[in-house]
Structure formats: structure tokens, C-alpha cells
Amino acid sequence: MIHNVGGVDRVIRIVAGVALIGAAALGYIGAWGWIGVVPLATGLFRVCPAYLPFGASTCAARSSDAQP
């Protein structure tokens, strides 16, 4: 599977997802907070479907000289 979510982006998504889910579970915000499942999943799986049509990626660029 091709990953398109890099390190910093991944951490931000996971933290935001957990915060939204936690706030919804504790009643601080309404049921819309459960939308935090989306950034949490994209952070955990390292794939963002919204990036795919644009060919965007926040992963570090691989060097063509790197050995596998």
C-alpha cells in the first residue's frame, strides 16, 4: 500500500482525532465530534483518500540513489 501521510501530518491527525472523539464521549461537544474517527484512521493507516486524486503526499521524498 502506498503511504501519503508523513510523520508530522500523522501525529497531528492522530492527536486531533483522539481529542475530537474524547470531547464527544465526555459530552463537551455534540455528536459531530465522532467525525474524529476519520483523521484518526487516516493517521493510523497513513493513507489519506483526499490526497490521492491530487497526487499529494506529506511523506519525505525518497532519494533515487538510496539502496533498498
C-alpha positions, 0 to 999 in steps of 0.5 A, a space after each residue: 500500500 502506498 503511504 501519503 501521510 508523513 510523520 508530522 501530518 500523522 501525529 497531528 491527525 492522530 492527536 486531533 482525532 483522539 481529542 475530537 472523539 474524547 470531547 464527544 464521549 465526555 459530552 463537551 461537544 455534540 455528536 459531530 465530534 465522532 467525525 474524529 474517527 476519520 483523521 484518526 484512521 487516516 493517521 493510523 493507516 497513513 493513507 489519506 483518500 483526499 490526497 490521492 486524486 491530487 497526487 499529494 503526499 506529506 511523506 519525505 521524498 525518497 532519494 533515487 540513489 538510496 539502496 533498498 
